[in-house]
């Protein structure tokens, strides 16, 4: 079949234009969502929604369905991302209505809704929660407790001097390490050389999915798990980071840069 297709296709039919790539991606996305809707069937589901700005400062809303599939397993399936003009509850509700209409979904089958802690999402009278409950009183709202728990932990941690100093140090390290493409490349090469050395010595195993490249994750107050991700990335990258820090320490020349030299020296010599 491939021989016949290639023989009959025009010589300039390369399928490499950005428009064709977008069309192919959209076709794949449509088929995937169609399979998800088919798997859901006429069963009940919960609605999970979050919004954020992309790199070009456009508001995007992600929509996820949570339901029990035909095997009895709870699954969460991403069904679309929608550009919204603003993040008012009315605008978000209208966008969800449009998506549901396109996919043949109905709020009458919705039995739950969950969002983050932003006021436009959960406000008692103006939030998306209330607008959906007006359509279906069985769409019970569940607050994102992971979001609440994250904010509570961050608040408590900031009142503990040692913990605050620890994460301040990590924040500074992330800024210094990611300060230039050159430094990121050095860290990458240091990690590669260490991984090769540890594999050769038998210290770490090899296999599919193992020994992937790791980045230095920056801690953030809002995303849950970000502080844990930062700590684990520092542990796995500690040797490459200290090697990079020593190089940076040697490069410090002006007074402004030397203000942080004591911290770099502290890290490089194992005090961290």
Secondary structure, 3 states (H helix, E strand, C coil): CHHHHHHHCCCCCCCCCHHHHHHHHHHHHHHHHHHHHHHHCCCCEEEEEEEEECCCCCEEEEEEEEEECCCCCEEEEEEEEEECCCCCHHHHHHHHHHHHHHHCCCHHHEEEEECCCCHHHHCCCCCHHHHHHHHCCCCEECCCHHHHHHHHHHHHHCCCHHHHHHHHHHHHHHHHHCCCHHHHHHHHHHHHHHHHHHHHCCCCCCCCCCCCCCCCCCCCCCCCCHHHHHHHHHHHHHHHHHHHHHHHHHHCCCHHHHCCHHHHHHHHCCCC
